[in-house]
Amino acid sequence: MGAGKTTLVRHLLHALGVTGRIKSPTYAVVEPYELPGLDVWHFDFYRFADPREWEDAGFRDIFASRGLKLVEWPEKAAAMLPTPDLDIALQAASDTARSVTLSAHTPTGLALLQATQRGESKP
């Protein structure tokens, strides 16, 4: 809580070209965004009491489709989620500082990490 997950997603979505207000999906669970050539879904599973709620909500079809899925609180959906390309773990180091750890789990995630290390915007 309070590590900056939604703030990070807001900055990422603005950088991708989303204009206007970007709402937290805490109550809606998902907020979709359409960009030229890219569909984006921002999920927040904080309120899930059981991982099966992910399946019951019909999210399997969204995760099987092309596009960017940004997930806050993925542990609440546990093993129901497909393997992520990239994990971004945020830890509050203090009131004003955060520690960020990136972990790749797929070849796509590895390419993203390598591109960021080279300073590229796309792999």
KEZA-161298 format. One line per field, with one value per atom (N, C-alpha, C): residue in three letters; atom name; x, y, z. Coordinates in nm, 4 decimals. Layout:
<nodes>
type: [ALA / ...];
atom: [CA / ...];
xx: [X / ...];
yy: [Y / ...];
zz: [Z / ...];
</nodes>
This chain:
<nodes>
type: [MET / MET / MET / GLY / GLY / GLY / ALA / ALA / ALA / GLY / GLY / GLY / LYS / LYS / LYS / THR / THR / THR / THR / THR / THR / LEU / LEU / LEU / VAL / VAL / VAL / ARG / ARG / ARG / HIS / HIS / HIS / LEU / LEU / LEU / LEU / LEU / LEU / HIS / HIS / HIS / ALA / ALA / ALA / LEU / LEU / LEU / GLY / GLY / GLY / VAL / VAL / VAL / THR / THR / THR / GLY / GLY / GLY / ARG / ARG / ARG / ILE / ILE / ILE / LYS / LYS / LYS / SER / SER / SER / PRO / PRO / PRO / THR / THR / THR / TYR / TYR / TYR / ALA / ALA / ALA / VAL / VAL / VAL / VAL / VAL / VAL / GLU / GLU / GLU / PRO / PRO / PRO / TYR / TYR / TYR / GLU / GLU / GLU / LEU / LEU / LEU / PRO / PRO / PRO / GLY / GLY / GLY / LEU / LEU / LEU / ASP / ASP / ASP / VAL / VAL / VAL / TRP / TRP / TRP / HIS / HIS / HIS / PHE / PHE / PHE / ASP / ASP / ASP / PHE / PHE / PHE / TYR / TYR / TYR / ARG / ARG / ARG / PHE / PHE / PHE / ALA / ALA / ALA / ASP / ASP / ASP / PRO / PRO / PRO / ARG / ARG / ARG / GLU / GLU / GLU / TRP / TRP / TRP / GLU / GLU / GLU / ASP / ASP / ASP / ALA / ALA / ALA / GLY / GLY / GLY / PHE / PHE / PHE / ARG / ARG / ARG / ASP / ASP / ASP / ILE / ILE / ILE / PHE / PHE / PHE / ALA / ALA / ALA / SER / SER / SER / ARG / ARG / ARG / GLY / GLY / GLY / LEU / LEU / LEU / LYS / LYS / LYS / LEU / LEU / LEU / VAL / VAL / VAL / GLU / GLU / GLU / TRP / TRP / TRP / PRO / PRO / PRO / GLU / GLU / GLU / LYS / LYS / LYS / ALA / ALA / ALA / ALA / ALA / ALA / ALA / ALA / ALA / MET / MET / MET / LEU / LEU / LEU / PRO / PRO / PRO / THR / THR / THR / PRO / PRO / PRO / ASP / ASP / ASP / LEU / LEU / LEU / ASP / ASP / ASP / ILE / ILE / ILE / ALA / ALA / ALA / LEU / LEU / LEU / GLN / GLN / GLN / ALA / ALA / ALA / ALA / ALA / ALA / SER / SER / SER / ASP / ASP / ASP / THR / THR / THR / ALA / ALA / ALA / ARG / ARG / ARG / SER / SER / SER / VAL / VAL / VAL / THR / THR / THR / LEU / LEU / LEU / SER / SER / SER / ALA / ALA / ALA / HIS / HIS / HIS / THR / THR / THR / PRO / PRO / PRO / THR / THR / THR / GLY / GLY / GLY / LEU / LEU / LEU / ALA / ALA / ALA / LEU / LEU / LEU / LEU / LEU / LEU / GLN / GLN / GLN / ALA / ALA / ALA / THR / THR / THR / GLN / GLN / GLN / ARG / ARG / ARG / GLY / GLY / GLY / GLU / GLU / GLU / SER / SER / SER / LYS / LYS / LYS / PRO / PRO / PRO];
atom: [N / CA / C / N / CA / C / N / CA / C / N / CA / C / N / CA / C / N / CA / C / N / CA / C / N / CA / C / N / CA / C / N / CA / C / N / CA / C / N / CA / C / N / CA / C / N / CA / C / N / CA / C / N / CA / C / N / CA / C / N / CA / C / N / CA / C / N / CA / C / N / CA / C / N / CA / C / N / CA / C / N / CA / C / N / CA / C / N / CA / C / N / CA / C / N / CA / C / N / CA / C / N / CA / C / N / CA / C / N / CA / C / N / CA / C / N / CA / C / N / CA / C / N / CA / C / N / CA / C / N / CA / C / N / CA / C / N / CA / C / N / CA / C / N / CA / C / N / CA / C / N / CA / C / N / CA / C / N / CA / C / N / CA / C / N / CA / C / N / CA / C / N / CA / C / N / CA / C / N / CA / C / N / CA / C / N / CA / C / N / CA / C / N / CA / C / N / CA / C / N / CA / C / N / CA / C / N / CA / C / N / CA / C / N / CA / C / N / CA / C / N / CA / C / N / CA / C / N / CA / C / N / CA / C / N / CA / C / N / CA / C / N / CA / C / N / CA / C / N / CA / C / N / CA / C / N / CA / C / N / CA / C / N / CA / C / N / CA / C / N / CA / C / N / CA / C / N / CA / C / N / CA / C / N / CA / C / N / CA / C / N / CA / C / N / CA / C / N / CA / C / N / CA / C / N / CA / C / N / CA / C / N / CA / C / N / CA / C / N / CA / C / N / CA / C / N / CA / C / N / CA / C / N / CA / C / N / CA / C / N / CA / C / N / CA / C / N / CA / C / N / CA / C / N / CA / C / N / CA / C / N / CA / C / N / CA / C / N / CA / C / N / CA / C / N / CA / C / N / CA / C / N / CA / C / N / CA / C / N / CA / C / N / CA / C / N / CA / C / N / CA / C / N / CA / C / N / CA / C / N / CA / C / N / CA / C / N / CA / C / N / CA / C / N / CA / C / N / CA / C];
xx: [0.0832 / 0.0000 / 0.0879 / 0.0537 / 0.1214 / 0.2607 / 0.2954 / 0.4297 / 0.4365 / 0.3207 / 0.3200 / 0.2813 / 0.2127 / 0.1747 / 0.0874 / -0.0180 / -0.1080 / -0.0384 / 0.0448 / 0.1196 / 0.2126 / 0.2801 / 0.3670 / 0.2861 / 0.1721 / 0.0874 / 0.0393 / -0.0002 / -0.0438 / 0.0664 / 0.1887 / 0.3004 / 0.3281 / 0.3219 / 0.3437 / 0.2364 / 0.1112 / 0.0019 / 0.0123 / 0.0475 / 0.0676 / 0.1825 / 0.2907 / 0.4051 / 0.3662 / 0.2708 / 0.2240 / 0.1260 / 0.0778 / -0.0106 / -0.1530 / -0.1837 / -0.3181 / -0.3311 / -0.4389 / -0.4635 / -0.5811 / -0.5908 / -0.7012 / -0.6718 / -0.7748 / -0.7640 / -0.7493 / -0.6580 / -0.6391 / -0.6826 / -0.7931 / -0.8514 / -0.7880 / -0.7846 / -0.7442 / -0.8561 / -0.8232 / -0.9286 / -0.9628 / -0.9332 / -0.9557 / -1.0996 / -1.1967 / -1.3368 / -1.3924 / -1.3509 / -1.3987 / -1.3234 / -1.2101 / -1.1200 / -1.0390 / -1.0985 / -1.0245 / -1.0656 / -0.9680 / -0.9911 / -0.9228 / -0.9993 / -0.9388 / -0.9005 / -0.7979 / -0.7527 / -0.7219 / -0.7619 / -0.7320 / -0.6366 / -0.5245 / -0.4254 / -0.4089 / -0.3607 / -0.3377 / -0.2421 / -0.2932 / -0.2113 / -0.1870 / -0.2489 / -0.2250 / -0.3464 / -0.3985 / -0.5016 / -0.4332 / -0.4766 / -0.4159 / -0.5269 / -0.5015 / -0.5942 / -0.5167 / -0.5716 / -0.5119 / -0.6013 / -0.5477 / -0.6218 / -0.5729 / -0.6634 / -0.6285 / -0.7058 / -0.6352 / -0.6991 / -0.6988 / -0.6737 / -0.6646 / -0.7878 / -0.9048 / -1.0291 / -1.0673 / -0.9902 / -1.0203 / -0.9986 / -1.0971 / -1.0848 / -1.0429 / -1.0611 / -1.0313 / -0.9788 / -0.8705 / -0.8157 / -0.9168 / -1.0174 / -1.1174 / -1.2030 / -1.2010 / -1.2750 / -1.2223 / -1.0932 / -1.0329 / -1.1025 / -1.1176 / -1.1841 / -1.3321 / -1.3978 / -1.5405 / -1.5688 / -1.4740 / -1.4914 / -1.4718 / -1.4249 / -1.4063 / -1.2774 / -1.1783 / -1.0539 / -0.9643 / -0.9909 / -0.9086 / -0.9036 / -1.0175 / -1.0223 / -0.9395 / -0.9449 / -0.8656 / -0.7171 / -0.6762 / -0.5343 / -0.4856 / -0.5767 / -0.5383 / -0.5277 / -0.5809 / -0.5779 / -0.4479 / -0.4209 / -0.3020 / -0.3221 / -0.2143 / -0.2216 / -0.1437 / -0.1399 / -0.0650 / -0.1595 / -0.1236 / -0.2002 / -0.1128 / -0.1591 / -0.0884 / -0.1679 / -0.1036 / -0.1764 / -0.1190 / -0.2058 / -0.1710 / -0.2256 / -0.1491 / -0.1850 / -0.2071 / -0.1134 / -0.1321 / -0.1389 / -0.0774 / -0.0805 / -0.2226 / -0.3161 / -0.4558 / -0.5259 / -0.4707 / -0.5253 / -0.4391 / -0.3289 / -0.2380 / -0.2137 / -0.2265 / -0.1911 / -0.2890 / -0.3947 / -0.4906 / -0.4300 / -0.3401 / -0.2804 / -0.1774 / -0.1682 / -0.0597 / 0.0745 / 0.1823 / 0.3158 / 0.3350 / 0.3735 / 0.3939 / 0.5259 / 0.5290 / 0.6547 / 0.7525 / 0.6993 / 0.7846 / 0.7130 / 0.7844 / 0.7356 / 0.8076 / 0.7316 / 0.7896 / 0.7479 / 0.8442 / 0.8158 / 0.8593 / 0.7665 / 0.7937 / 0.7937 / 0.8911 / 0.8972 / 0.9173 / 0.8408 / 0.8591 / 0.9822 / 1.0871 / 1.2096 / 1.1942 / 1.1157 / 1.0836 / 0.9587 / 0.9206 / 0.8035 / 0.8247 / 0.9498 / 0.9784 / 1.0649 / 1.1024 / 1.1896 / 1.1311 / 1.1522 / 1.1040 / 1.2188 / 1.2132 / 1.3053 / 1.2279 / 1.2876 / 1.2203 / 1.3052 / 1.2408 / 1.3075 / 1.2317 / 1.3027 / 1.2438 / 1.2889 / 1.1936 / 1.2246 / 1.1576 / 1.2363 / 1.1835 / 1.1481 / 1.0354 / 0.9915 / 0.9729 / 0.9854 / 0.9675 / 1.0728 / 1.0902 / 1.1812 / 1.1408 / 1.0119 / 0.9659 / 1.0074 / 0.9900 / 1.0316 / 1.1811 / 1.2580 / 1.4032 / 1.4418 / 1.3747 / 1.4020 / 1.3686 / 1.2604 / 1.2250 / 1.3325 / 1.3806 / 1.4861 / 1.6137 / 1.6504 / 1.7721 / 1.7579 / 1.6385 / 1.6159 / 1.6278 / 1.5773 / 1.5877 / 1.7329 / 1.8084 / 1.9503 / 2.0278 / 1.9827 / 2.0491 / 1.9913 / 1.8859 / 1.8243 / 1.7278 / 1.6788 / 1.5834 / 1.4421 / 1.3526 / 1.2127 / 1.1361 / 1.1838 / 1.1187 / 1.2259 / 1.1924 / 1.2885 / 1.2968];
yy: [-0.1180 / 0.0000 / 0.1246 / 0.2183 / 0.3464 / 0.3472 / 0.2411 / 0.2361 / 0.3152 / 0.3453 / 0.4244 / 0.3475 / 0.2348 / 0.1520 / 0.2294 / 0.2900 / 0.3633 / 0.4844 / 0.5514 / 0.6663 / 0.6222 / 0.5102 / 0.4573 / 0.4280 / 0.3636 / 0.3316 / 0.4596 / 0.5591 / 0.6867 / 0.7485 / 0.7512 / 0.8085 / 0.7271 / 0.5953 / 0.5094 / 0.5338 / 0.5388 / 0.5610 / 0.6983 / 0.8011 / 0.9340 / 0.9296 / 0.8581 / 0.8464 / 0.7728 / 0.6804 / 0.6068 / 0.6884 / 0.8019 / 0.8879 / 0.8999 / 0.8374 / 0.8517 / 0.9945 / 1.0599 / 1.1962 / 1.1955 / 1.2986 / 1.3090 / 1.2369 / 1.2277 / 1.1694 / 1.0182 / 0.9647 / 0.8202 / 0.7793 / 0.7045 / 0.6654 / 0.5376 / 0.5256 / 0.4010 / 0.2999 / 0.1768 / 0.0762 / 0.0001 / 0.0556 / -0.0155 / -0.0630 / 0.0210 / -0.0194 / -0.0846 / -0.0398 / -0.0968 / -0.2250 / -0.2505 / -0.3631 / -0.3471 / -0.2922 / -0.2742 / -0.1432 / -0.0756 / 0.0444 / 0.0210 / 0.0207 / 0.0004 / 0.1335 / 0.1285 / 0.2451 / 0.2004 / 0.2806 / 0.2510 / 0.3555 / 0.3080 / 0.3937 / 0.3455 / 0.4289 / 0.3822 / 0.2626 / 0.1489 / 0.0282 / -0.0445 / 0.0003 / -0.0654 / -0.0520 / -0.1649 / -0.1665 / -0.1913 / -0.1174 / -0.1270 / -0.1488 / -0.2379 / -0.2605 / -0.2435 / -0.1648 / -0.1414 / -0.2099 / -0.3117 / -0.3909 / -0.3604 / -0.3743 / -0.3664 / -0.4767 / -0.5804 / -0.6968 / -0.6896 / -0.5723 / -0.5569 / -0.6114 / -0.5893 / -0.6269 / -0.7744 / -0.8498 / -0.9919 / -1.0653 / -1.1461 / -1.2283 / -1.3708 / -1.4066 / -1.5423 / -1.5322 / -1.6012 / -1.5946 / -1.6323 / -1.7134 / -1.7530 / -1.6363 / -1.5252 / -1.4064 / -1.3578 / -1.3775 / -1.3406 / -1.4169 / -1.5468 / -1.6318 / -1.5944 / -1.5773 / -1.5443 / -1.4111 / -1.3185 / -1.1872 / -1.1927 / -1.3062 / -1.3203 / -1.2593 / -1.2442 / -1.1792 / -1.2690 / -1.3990 / -1.4902 / -1.4447 / -1.4028 / -1.3581 / -1.2316 / -1.1389 / -1.0162 / -1.0491 / -1.1344 / -1.1680 / -1.2517 / -1.3186 / -1.3970 / -1.3094 / -1.1893 / -1.0999 / -1.0212 / -0.9624 / -0.8777 / -0.7481 / -0.6898 / -0.5629 / -0.5661 / -0.4530 / -0.4348 / -0.4482 / -0.5362 / -0.5529 / -0.5098 / -0.4106 / -0.3590 / -0.4010 / -0.4725 / -0.5331 / -0.4891 / -0.4306 / -0.4024 / -0.5166 / -0.5584 / -0.6671 / -0.7997 / -0.8405 / -0.9661 / -1.0886 / -1.0804 / -1.1949 / -1.2300 / -1.1361 / -1.1622 / -1.2521 / -1.2627 / -1.3529 / -1.4783 / -1.4792 / -1.5942 / -1.6667 / -1.7975 / -1.8816 / -1.8699 / -1.7930 / -1.7775 / -1.6932 / -1.6035 / -1.5146 / -1.5888 / -1.5526 / -1.6088 / -1.5511 / -1.6145 / -1.5660 / -1.4257 / -1.3306 / -1.1943 / -1.1848 / -1.0956 / -1.0682 / -1.0026 / -0.9097 / -0.8286 / -0.7993 / -0.8149 / -0.7735 / -0.6455 / -0.5508 / -0.4292 / -0.4265 / -0.4477 / -0.4488 / -0.3159 / -0.2502 / -0.1224 / -0.1426 / -0.0831 / -0.0835 / 0.0594 / 0.1016 / 0.2348 / 0.2309 / 0.3019 / 0.3108 / 0.4172 / 0.5188 / 0.6259 / 0.6956 / 0.8062 / 0.8802 / 0.9369 / 0.9601 / 1.0248 / 0.9416 / 0.8202 / 0.7384 / 0.5988 / 0.5421 / 0.4088 / 0.3252 / 0.1970 / 0.1007 / 0.0242 / 0.0087 / -0.0577 / -0.1757 / -0.2913 / -0.4102 / -0.4603 / -0.4789 / -0.5319 / -0.6760 / -0.7650 / -0.9060 / -0.9528 / -1.0077 / -1.0614 / -1.2089 / -1.2516 / -1.3902 / -1.4557 / -1.3785 / -1.4306 / -1.3664 / -1.4180 / -1.3516 / -1.2066 / -1.1788 / -1.0409 / -0.9532 / -1.0031 / -0.9282 / -0.9047 / -1.0044 / -0.9887 / -0.8824 / -0.8819 / -0.7801 / -0.6407 / -0.6280 / -0.4984 / -0.4515 / -0.5425 / -0.5064 / -0.4653 / -0.5405 / -0.5081 / -0.3738 / -0.3439 / -0.2153 / -0.1003 / -0.1188 / -0.0110 / 0.0091 / -0.0975 / -0.0856 / -0.0113 / -0.0242 / 0.0463 / 0.1868 / 0.2205 / 0.3531 / 0.3659 / 0.2531 / 0.2557 / 0.2672 / 0.3205 / 0.3286 / 0.2030 / 0.1243 / 0.0011 / -0.1039 / -0.2332 / -0.3399 / -0.3655];
zz: [0.0000 / 0.0000 / 0.0000 / -0.0855 / -0.0843 / -0.1449 / -0.2180 / -0.2772 / -0.4080 / -0.4682 / -0.5907 / -0.7152 / -0.6994 / -0.8144 / -0.9133 / -0.8652 / -0.9544 / -1.0146 / -0.9388 / -0.9914 / -1.1032 / -1.0856 / -1.1913 / -1.3173 / -1.3021 / -1.4176 / -1.4855 / -1.4076 / -1.4664 / -1.5521 / -1.5003 / -1.5765 / -1.7030 / -1.6916 / -1.8082 / -1.9148 / -1.8720 / -1.9680 / -2.0338 / -1.9577 / -2.0171 / -2.1183 / -2.0833 / -2.1749 / -2.3032 / -2.2936 / -2.4117 / -2.4955 / -2.4409 / -2.5178 / -2.4671 / -2.3542 / -2.2969 / -2.2460 / -2.2849 / -2.2383 / -2.1412 / -2.0643 / -1.9699 / -1.8400 / -1.7605 / -1.6266 / -1.6355 / -1.5605 / -1.5516 / -1.4116 / -1.4065 / -1.2785 / -1.2259 / -1.0947 / -1.0323 / -1.0506 / -1.0889 / -1.1067 / -0.9796 / -0.8637 / -0.7384 / -0.7236 / -0.7574 / -0.7415 / -0.8675 / -0.9842 / -1.1106 / -1.1454 / -1.0865 / -1.1083 / -1.2370 / -1.3429 / -1.4682 / -1.5354 / -1.5919 / -1.6732 / -1.8080 / -1.9179 / -2.0505 / -2.1156 / -2.2007 / -2.2764 / -2.4185 / -2.5157 / -2.6556 / -2.7090 / -2.7596 / -2.8238 / -2.9666 / -3.0559 / -3.1921 / -3.1927 / -3.2342 / -3.2434 / -3.1127 / -3.0025 / -2.8738 / -2.7824 / -2.7405 / -2.6373 / -2.5035 / -2.4008 / -2.2687 / -2.1661 / -2.0715 / -1.9606 / -1.8312 / -1.7411 / -1.6097 / -1.5068 / -1.4412 / -1.3433 / -1.2026 / -1.1061 / -0.9651 / -0.8940 / -0.8511 / -0.7889 / -0.6367 / -0.5810 / -0.4360 / -0.3635 / -0.4190 / -0.3509 / -0.3692 / -0.4473 / -0.4643 / -0.3322 / -0.2944 / -0.1748 / -0.2119 / -0.3395 / -0.3861 / -0.5287 / -0.5627 / -0.6983 / -0.8073 / -0.7729 / -0.8729 / -0.9204 / -0.8470 / -0.8912 / -1.0256 / -1.0523 / -1.1811 / -1.2937 / -1.2748 / -1.3744 / -1.3857 / -1.2729 / -1.2712 / -1.3411 / -1.3357 / -1.3988 / -1.5504 / -1.6025 / -1.7467 / -1.7994 / -1.7125 / -1.7545 / -1.8395 / -1.8431 / -1.9231 / -2.0687 / -2.1246 / -2.2641 / -2.2857 / -2.1921 / -2.2057 / -2.2028 / -2.1098 / -2.0987 / -2.2169 / -2.2849 / -2.4026 / -2.5277 / -2.5218 / -2.6385 / -2.6428 / -2.7591 / -2.7743 / -2.6962 / -2.6529 / -2.5827 / -2.4535 / -2.3888 / -2.2649 / -2.1463 / -2.0538 / -1.9312 / -1.8152 / -1.7411 / -1.6240 / -1.5009 / -1.4094 / -1.2980 / -1.1645 / -1.0828 / -0.9440 / -0.8591 / -0.7612 / -0.6706 / -0.7447 / -0.8310 / -0.9041 / -0.8126 / -0.6952 / -0.6044 / -0.5611 / -0.5706 / -0.5332 / -0.6353 / -0.7561 / -0.8583 / -0.8707 / -0.7982 / -0.7859 / -0.9178 / -0.9136 / -1.0285 / -1.1452 / -1.1309 / -1.2409 / -1.3536 / -1.3210 / -1.4214 / -1.5053 / -1.6335 / -1.7137 / -1.6670 / -1.7060 / -1.6703 / -1.7261 / -1.6428 / -1.6930 / -1.7701 / -1.8668 / -1.9348 / -1.8390 / -1.7601 / -1.6738 / -1.5428 / -1.4327 / -1.3010 / -1.2632 / -1.2109 / -1.1548 / -1.0087 / -0.9201 / -0.7764 / -0.7166 / -0.6477 / -0.5825 / -0.4316 / -0.3661 / -0.2209 / -0.1743 / -0.0745 / -0.0174 / 0.0729 / 0.0315 / 0.1117 / 0.2199 / 0.1892 / 0.2840 / 0.2304 / 0.2911 / 0.2430 / 0.1034 / 0.0660 / -0.0622 / -0.1568 / -0.1173 / -0.2023 / -0.2205 / -0.3389 / -0.3713 / -0.4252 / -0.3981 / -0.4553 / -0.5624 / -0.6796 / -0.7913 / -0.8371 / -0.8513 / -0.9020 / -1.0234 / -1.1352 / -1.2574 / -1.2747 / -1.3066 / -1.3286 / -1.4561 / -1.5488 / -1.6736 / -1.6547 / -1.7149 / -1.7047 / -1.8407 / -1.9475 / -2.0829 / -2.1733 / -2.2938 / -2.3884 / -2.4161 / -2.4222 / -2.4417 / -2.3242 / -2.2027 / -2.0846 / -2.0827 / -2.1233 / -2.1297 / -2.2323 / -2.3474 / -2.4501 / -2.3972 / -2.3213 / -2.2622 / -2.1644 / -2.0801 / -1.9858 / -2.0580 / -2.1597 / -2.2345 / -2.3055 / -2.3567 / -2.4233 / -2.3242 / -2.2025 / -2.1034 / -2.0613 / -2.0563 / -2.0211 / -2.1296 / -2.2547 / -2.3655 / -2.3843 / -2.3072 / -2.3187 / -2.4344 / -2.4866 / -2.5984 / -2.5447 / -2.6280 / -2.5862 / -2.6224 / -2.7188 / -2.7596 / -2.7853 / -2.7551 / -2.7839 / -2.9337];
</nodes>
